[in-house]
Every structure is written in structure tokens, then in C-alpha cells.
Amino acid sequence: MLDMRPEPGPESGRGAPTEVLLTRRLTFAAAHVLRRADWDGDRNREVFGPCAGDHGHNYVLEVSVSGAPDPATGMVVNLKDLDRVVREAVIVHVDHRHLNHDVSFLEGVIPTAENLALAFWSQLETALERLPHPCRLRRLRLVESENNTVEIVR
């Protein structure tokens, strides 16, 4: 009879996982407006609704990295280092700022949650390469409101 069971893996309790996913949560507050300059006010309100006017959010940014724990420390990455990188690459640029006017890496970008997540990913992927212990950006989750969250997963 043919054995149709899956090969044993980490989820079966046999063998050790080779990577660990670590997530850090940070918050920031920022203002923005969703509008296209080439559209009139009516078209912007039709597409973007009340977000076509200036408003703000208290965002939650979750950054997940993966790697093998360092044998000397047991950590994928030192949380102090991860915190510093996320703050320097993203948070200091956006916290208590107007995303349409004050953030150079968002110039020309409509700051939807989707576009923010993509821009943050780009900023972080480059910055994480400079950490002393190698790790990979695997997931970025941006919570804009209790009803609106975007996530990028690699």
C-alpha cells in the first residue's frame, strides 16, 4: 500500500525549525489626505470619500523578520537593534508629520495604507541589511484604523 502521509517537518514535532519569525510593534501618529492633483474635488471625494480631506491616524506598524537564532544570544536579532533600525528608517520620518508634505520618500505617493506599507517595506529592507546579525524582512503589517489593515508578506 502506498503511504500518502506528508513528509515529517517541524510542525510534526520531528526535526528542528531552521528559522524563527520575530515581530516588533511600533506606533506613530500622522496626518494625510488622499487626493490626486489631476482630479477635481468632486472626483477625489467620489473615490476617496471623507479621506479626500486632511485627517490623521494613530498607526500601528508591525515588522517581522526571520533568521536563525544566534547560538551565543538565542536571538534572531537584538530587539534594540531592530527597534533602532525601524525608528531610523521609518518612524522618525513619519511620526507627527503630514505624510503628503513632510516625508521625502513619500513624495508623489498617494499615502493610502497600501502605498505606505510598500514604501515602508522598501525603507526597511535596505536598512535591515546593515544589522550585525543577518535577518530577512518577512512581513510588514500596517494598521491604519480598527477597520483598515494592510499586510505585505514575503
trRosetta pair geometry for C-beta under 8 A, 3 or more apart (Angstrom, degrees):
i j d omega theta_ij theta_ji phi_ij phi_ji
6 9 7.3 -39 132 -4 115 108
8 12 4.7 -109 -148 65 76 150
8 14 4.1 -12 168 66 134 136
8 15 6.5 135 127 0 102 115
9 12 5.7 103 51 5 54 100
9 14 7.3 78 46 69 11 86
9 15 6.5 -69 -160 60 30 130
10 14 7.9 -122 -98 71 23 48
10 15 5.8 -90 -78 93 58 93
10 16 6.9 20 -112 166 99 18
10 17 4.2 57 -126 -74 153 79
12 15 7.9 48 60 31 94 94
17 20 6.8 106 110 -72 127 66
18 68 6.2 -46 170 -91 66 103
19 66 4.8 36 173 172 120 112
19 67 6.3 -80 -140 -151 87 3
19 68 6.2 -74 -99 -69 54 60
20 66 6.5 177 81 -145 36 72
20 67 7.0 -29 50 68 76 48
20 68 7.3 98 9 -126 88 26
20 69 5.8 35 11 -46 138 93
20 76 5.1 -136 77 -65 107 122
21 64 5.5 8 -177 -178 99 115
21 65 7.5 164 -151 84 55 30
21 66 4.9 -31 -95 -90 63 97
21 138 6.1 -93 -125 70 102 153
21 139 7.4 37 -161 11 123 122
22 64 6.6 161 81 -151 39 64
22 65 5.5 -20 61 62 93 79
22 66 7.2 158 14 -91 73 42
22 75 7.9 46 -87 -169 159 75
22 76 4.6 -164 -14 48 134 140
22 77 6.6 -162 67 34 151 91
22 82 7.5 -122 116 -77 124 167
22 135 7.6 -47 40 -153 118 147
23 62 5.4 4 -173 -177 112 104
23 63 6.9 158 -150 81 61 38
23 64 4.3 -26 -92 -92 83 87
23 139 7.2 -34 -100 76 105 118
24 62 7.2 164 81 -152 40 56
24 63 5.3 -15 58 60 90 91
24 64 7.9 172 17 -82 61 41
24 79 6.5 152 -98 -143 122 88
24 82 5.2 164 -25 128 154 127
24 83 6.4 -145 -171 -77 149 69
24 86 6.5 -157 95 -12 132 155
25 60 6.4 -13 -165 -173 101 99
25 61 7.3 151 -155 82 50 48
25 62 5.1 -20 -99 -99 75 80
26 60 7.7 155 82 -159 38 53
26 61 5.0 -20 66 65 86 99
26 62 8.0 166 22 -83 62 35
26 63 7.4 8 11 2 106 106
26 83 7.4 138 -77 -136 121 75
26 86 5.7 170 -6 126 150 135
26 87 7.1 -162 -138 -74 157 75
26 91 5.8 -78 146 -79 143 134
27 58 6.6 4 -175 175 113 87
27 59 6.6 161 -156 87 61 57
27 60 5.4 -28 -101 -103 82 61
27 61 7.2 172 -92 18 28 77
28 58 7.9 -177 95 -156 30 52
28 59 5.3 -10 64 59 76 105
28 61 6.9 15 11 -6 102 118
28 90 8.0 -141 -15 132 153 94
28 91 5.3 -170 -69 -139 131 81
28 94 5.5 79 134 100 154 99
28 95 3.9 -110 -144 -93 108 83
28 96 7.6 -113 -172 -17 87 58
29 56 6.4 37 177 168 88 123
29 57 7.2 -166 -143 95 59 43
29 58 5.1 -25 -97 -104 87 66
29 59 7.1 172 -93 15 30 77
29 95 6.4 58 43 -154 60 67
29 96 5.8 38 77 -72 94 62
30 56 6.3 -168 103 -146 31 91
30 57 6.6 -9 60 56 70 78
30 59 6.5 -4 22 -4 101 122
30 94 5.0 -42 -76 169 145 88
30 95 6.8 -101 -64 -115 92 23
30 96 7.0 -99 -90 -45 59 12
30 97 5.5 -13 -127 61 99 68
30 98 7.2 150 -174 -105 82 21
30 99 5.3 69 156 -46 129 101
31 54 6.1 15 177 -171 118 92
31 55 6.7 -179 -147 101 80 23
31 56 4.1 -53 -92 -84 69 96
31 97 7.4 -132 36 110 78 36
31 98 4.6 -30 76 -109 104 72
31 99 6.9 -160 86 4 46 80
32 54 7.7 -172 105 -138 18 59
32 55 7.3 -28 64 66 57 64
32 56 7.3 114 13 -104 61 51
32 57 7.7 -22 23 9 103 102
32 98 6.7 143 -85 -167 47 62
32 99 4.0 -17 -87 44 109 116
32 100 5.6 126 -142 -29 71 91
32 111 4.3 -107 -148 82 146 135
33 51 7.2 153 -155 162 46 63
33 52 6.7 38 -176 -179 91 29
33 53 6.3 -78 -128 153 107 14
33 54 4.9 -49 -68 -83 112 53
33 55 7.2 111 -91 18 65 68
33 100 5.7 -24 39 -30 85 149
34 44 7.6 166 112 -170 70 96
34 48 4.0 -175 103 -146 115 140
34 51 4.3 26 24 130 120 108
34 52 5.9 -69 77 -85 77 47
34 110 5.9 61 -144 -178 73 103
34 111 7.0 -122 -86 64 72 67
34 112 6.2 62 -113 -77 121 76
35 39 7.1 -140 -173 64 75 107
35 44 4.4 13 -130 -145 88 140
35 48 6.4 -107 -77 24 55 159
35 52 5.2 88 -79 -149 96 76
35 110 7.5 -169 54 -128 28 103
36 39 4.3 68 75 8 104 109
36 43 7.7 -54 56 110 110 113
36 44 6.3 -165 34 -95 72 96
36 47 8.0 15 4 62 112 149
36 110 6.7 -34 -76 -84 74 129
39 43 3.9 -118 -175 90 112 126
39 44 5.0 142 103 -54 120 80
39 47 7.5 -22 165 15 171 133
40 43 5.3 92 54 12 70 101
40 44 7.1 -135 99 -4 34 92
41 44 5.7 -58 -145 39 31 111
41 45 6.2 27 159 -16 68 107
41 52 7.4 121 -157 151 65 135
42 45 5.9 -58 -148 39 28 107
42 46 6.2 33 153 -24 64 107
43 46 5.5 -51 -146 33 32 116
43 47 6.4 17 160 -8 65 108
44 47 6.2 -64 -146 44 28 100
44 48 5.6 -23 176 27 69 116
44 52 4.2 127 138 -139 100 129
45 48 6.8 -69 -114 61 21 78
45 49 6.7 52 -171 -120 57 16
45 52 4.8 -115 -85 39 54 158
47 52 7.6 104 67 -73 75 119
48 51 4.7 -105 166 77 97 94
48 52 4.2 127 82 -62 117 85
49 52 6.6 169 74 -9 26 96
50 53 6.4 -49 -178 30 59 104
50 55 7.3 49 138 -33 93 151
51 55 6.6 -94 -124 37 56 129
54 98 7.8 -32 -139 -134 110 116
57 144 5.2 -36 -166 -171 164 71
57 145 6.1 -99 -133 -63 117 81
59 94 7.9 -24 42 131 146 131
59 142 6.3 -21 -166 -167 114 89
59 143 6.5 149 -161 78 58 61
59 144 6.0 -20 -108 -110 87 47
60 141 7.9 -14 110 113 92 92
60 142 7.4 156 81 -157 55 42
60 143 4.0 5 52 49 102 115
61 86 7.3 170 113 -177 128 125
61 90 6.9 -169 177 121 171 148
61 91 7.5 -147 40 -78 146 92
61 120 6.8 -138 -140 -166 130 160
61 140 7.4 -21 -166 -166 86 88
61 141 7.5 152 -158 83 40 57
61 142 5.6 -6 -107 -107 71 75
61 143 7.8 -141 -63 25 33 73
62 139 7.4 -19 115 119 99 100
62 140 7.1 158 85 -157 62 40
62 141 4.1 1 54 55 111 103
62 142 7.8 -151 27 -68 70 36
62 143 7.7 55 -8 -12 100 99
63 82 7.2 -176 95 177 124 108
63 86 5.4 -157 8 -100 156 132
63 124 6.3 -154 -133 -146 131 157
63 137 7.2 -57 -168 -133 94 94
63 139 7.7 154 -162 89 32 64
63 140 5.8 -1 -110 -110 64 77
64 137 7.6 101 81 -161 55 55
64 138 5.0 -66 109 69 98 95
64 139 3.7 13 47 55 125 101
64 140 7.3 -144 25 -65 77 39
64 141 7.7 48 -12 -4 106 98
65 76 6.4 166 102 132 99 129
65 77 6.0 7 90 6 145 137
65 82 6.7 -140 12 -120 139 126
65 128 6.6 179 -109 -142 131 142
65 135 4.1 51 161 146 125 126
65 136 6.2 154 -159 73 76 36
65 137 5.8 -45 -102 -95 79 42
65 138 6.2 134 -130 7 24 93
66 76 6.8 -86 -157 -154 28 143
66 135 6.4 160 72 -166 27 87
66 136 5.4 -24 58 59 82 92
66 138 4.6 52 -8 -35 109 141
67 76 4.5 131 59 -160 94 92
67 77 6.8 85 37 -40 136 90
67 133 7.0 140 122 141 158 96
67 134 6.1 165 -125 106 138 66
67 135 3.9 -96 -24 -110 133 74
67 136 6.4 142 -64 9 85 74
68 76 7.3 151 80 -118 16 74
69 73 7.5 -134 178 83 86 73
69 74 5.2 -8 175 -166 130 38
69 75 6.0 130 -145 58 84 8
69 76 5.6 -60 -90 -65 60 57
70 73 4.6 30 80 38 119 94
70 74 6.9 -47 68 3 71 16
70 75 5.7 -5 29 59 104 66
70 76 7.6 162 -11 -105 78 13
70 133 5.5 -71 -63 -129 123 143
71 74 7.8 26 -154 -67 19 49
73 78 7.2 -45 155 -78 163 87
75 78 5.7 76 118 -78 156 48
75 79 7.5 -111 -151 -24 135 74
75 133 7.5 109 99 73 92 167
76 133 7.4 162 153 122 38 128
76 135 5.5 81 157 -105 96 127
77 81 5.8 -113 168 77 97 116
77 82 5.0 102 111 -55 125 109
77 131 6.0 -14 -138 171 122 153
77 133 5.4 -175 -107 77 66 113
77 135 4.7 -65 -49 -21 123 148
78 81 4.3 80 71 6 96 107
78 82 7.0 -175 88 -8 48 84
78 133 7.2 117 -8 20 81 127
79 82 5.4 -52 -140 40 37 112
79 83 5.9 44 157 -23 68 105
80 83 5.8 -53 -146 36 27 114
80 84 6.3 29 154 -20 62 108
81 84 5.7 -54 -147 35 30 112
81 85 6.4 29 156 -18 65 106
81 131 5.6 102 153 -136 129 105
81 132 7.0 -101 -127 23 159 94
81 133 7.8 120 74 30 160 96
82 85 5.8 -55 -147 36 30 110
82 86 6.3 25 157 -14 65 108
82 131 7.6 16 -78 -107 62 143
82 135 8.0 -23 -91 58 109 154
83 86 6.1 -61 -148 39 27 105
83 87 6.1 24 157 -17 65 111
84 87 5.8 -59 -146 40 27 110
84 88 6.0 18 161 -13 65 112
85 88 6.0 -60 -141 42 26 105
85 89 5.8 12 165 -9 65 117
85 124 7.2 90 140 -141 104 77
85 127 4.8 148 -170 141 99 117
85 128 6.1 93 162 -85 153 59
85 130 7.5 167 -114 66 117 99
85 131 6.4 -46 -60 -70 148 104
86 89 6.2 -61 -133 45 24 102
86 90 5.8 -34 -177 36 63 111
86 91 6.2 56 133 -16 77 110
86 124 6.6 10 -107 -113 70 112
86 127 7.9 154 -74 100 34 145
87 90 7.3 -84 -126 58 11 70
87 91 4.4 -48 -131 49 53 126
87 92 5.8 65 163 -31 73 93
88 91 7.8 13 -10 44 20 87
88 92 6.2 4 -119 11 32 128
88 127 6.8 165 87 -145 101 141
89 93 7.9 -53 140 1 30 123
89 120 7.9 102 124 -158 103 66
89 123 4.4 145 168 149 101 102
89 124 5.3 129 115 -87 152 56
89 126 7.6 160 -131 70 128 88
89 127 3.9 -94 -76 -30 136 160
90 93 6.2 -89 -167 39 27 107
90 94 6.2 -21 169 10 71 119
90 120 5.1 38 -113 -135 135 94
90 123 5.5 131 -71 99 83 144
90 124 6.5 -13 -36 -61 120 95
91 94 6.4 -81 -140 48 26 90
91 95 5.3 24 177 -31 73 117
92 95 6.6 -37 -111 25 22 109
93 97 7.0 -55 149 8 46 162
93 103 5.2 85 158 -130 101 96
93 104 7.6 -92 -151 30 122 78
93 105 6.8 13 171 25 159 110
93 123 7.9 -126 28 -136 150 159
94 97 5.4 -120 -155 44 31 121
94 99 6.4 19 -138 -95 96 91
94 103 5.8 18 -88 -91 73 138
97 102 3.9 -138 -170 88 108 142
97 103 5.9 107 127 -52 145 94
98 101 4.5 15 95 39 117 103
98 102 5.0 110 53 -5 69 110
99 102 7.1 -53 -85 47 17 87
99 103 5.5 -16 -143 13 54 131
99 106 5.6 -56 180 118 81 167
99 111 4.1 89 122 -112 134 167
99 116 7.2 -41 -153 -96 149 114
100 106 7.5 -99 -102 122 25 121
100 111 6.2 -117 -66 -2 70 125
103 106 4.1 39 95 22 114 114
103 107 7.5 -155 96 -42 62 64
104 107 5.8 -17 -162 -26 43 113
105 119 5.9 140 132 -174 104 114
105 122 7.7 -170 179 88 128 117
105 123 6.2 81 143 -76 169 115
106 109 4.6 -97 -166 48 67 121
106 111 5.9 24 -171 -85 136 104
106 115 7.9 98 -139 135 95 110
106 116 7.5 -2 -109 -105 125 71
106 119 5.8 38 -90 -159 79 170
109 115 5.1 169 177 164 110 133
109 119 6.3 41 -159 -62 176 138
110 115 5.9 131 77 1 65 162
111 115 6.0 -129 -127 82 29 118
111 116 5.6 52 -163 -62 78 100
112 115 4.7 90 51 11 81 100
112 116 6.9 -143 90 -5 40 87
113 116 5.6 -54 -146 37 31 114
113 117 6.3 35 156 -22 65 105
113 142 5.6 -178 -167 102 92 119
113 144 4.4 -96 -88 -39 125 135
113 148 5.8 179 -24 150 158 111
113 149 7.5 -145 167 -150 151 15
113 150 4.5 158 132 -6 107 123
114 117 5.9 -56 -152 33 28 111
114 118 6.6 24 153 -14 63 107
114 150 5.2 -177 -87 -120 56 159
115 118 5.7 -54 -147 38 35 111
115 119 6.2 33 155 -17 67 107
116 119 5.8 -59 -147 40 31 109
116 120 6.0 30 156 -19 67 108
116 142 5.9 178 100 174 112 171
116 144 8.0 121 45 -82 145 110
116 150 7.8 132 63 51 90 137
117 120 5.8 -55 -143 38 28 111
117 121 6.3 36 154 -26 63 104
117 140 5.7 153 -161 112 90 116
117 141 7.9 -14 -123 -136 122 16
117 142 4.7 -140 -81 7 95 129
117 150 4.7 -122 -27 104 150 123
117 151 7.4 -132 -148 -97 153 10
117 152 5.4 158 153 -20 117 112
118 121 5.6 -49 -149 29 30 116
118 122 6.7 31 153 -18 62 104
118 152 7.0 128 -84 -69 57 147
119 122 5.8 -54 -154 34 33 112
119 123 6.5 32 151 -17 65 106
120 123 5.6 -55 -149 38 34 113
120 124 6.0 25 157 -15 69 112
120 140 6.0 169 100 -176 113 148
120 142 6.9 132 27 -68 152 129
121 124 6.0 -65 -145 42 25 105
121 125 6.0 29 160 -28 66 108
121 137 6.8 146 -152 143 76 146
121 140 5.2 -142 -82 12 88 155
121 152 5.4 -40 -74 77 141 159
122 125 6.1 -48 -139 27 25 111
122 126 7.0 19 163 -9 57 106
123 126 6.6 -73 -167 38 25 104
123 127 6.3 13 152 -12 65 118
124 127 5.5 -62 -141 43 35 109
124 128 5.9 37 163 -26 72 107
124 137 5.6 116 118 -100 110 145
124 140 7.0 151 41 -88 151 132
125 128 6.2 -52 -145 30 24 110
125 129 7.4 35 152 -30 55 99
125 137 5.1 -99 -95 23 72 145
126 129 6.1 -51 -167 15 34 115
127 130 6.2 -59 -171 26 44 110
128 131 5.7 -24 -167 -7 55 116
128 135 6.3 -89 -179 77 118 86
128 136 7.5 112 127 -132 142 22
128 137 5.6 166 13 -46 160 98
131 134 7.0 146 81 -97 98 29
131 135 6.4 -15 72 25 148 96
136 154 7.8 -107 151 91 112 120
137 140 7.0 5 -180 -47 112 102
137 154 7.0 59 106 37 76 128
138 153 6.9 5 156 -154 69 65
138 154 5.7 -128 -145 63 45 80
139 151 6.8 -12 -167 -170 94 98
139 152 7.0 166 -150 87 45 57
139 153 5.0 1 -106 -109 86 73
139 154 7.4 -153 -66 25 49 65
140 151 7.1 168 86 -151 50 52
140 152 4.8 7 51 51 95 101
141 149 6.5 1 -175 -177 94 108
141 150 7.4 176 -150 91 51 45
141 151 4.6 -7 -105 -105 80 90
141 152 8.0 -158 -71 27 44 58
142 149 6.9 167 86 -154 48 61
142 150 5.3 -2 56 57 95 89
142 151 7.7 -173 22 -77 62 46
143 146 7.9 29 -180 -90 112 30
143 148 7.5 127 -162 91 53 58
143 149 4.8 -20 -105 -104 68 95
144 148 4.4 -35 61 98 110 111
144 149 7.0 -169 16 -85 75 39
144 150 7.6 40 -17 1 108 92
145 148 4.7 47 44 32 91 98
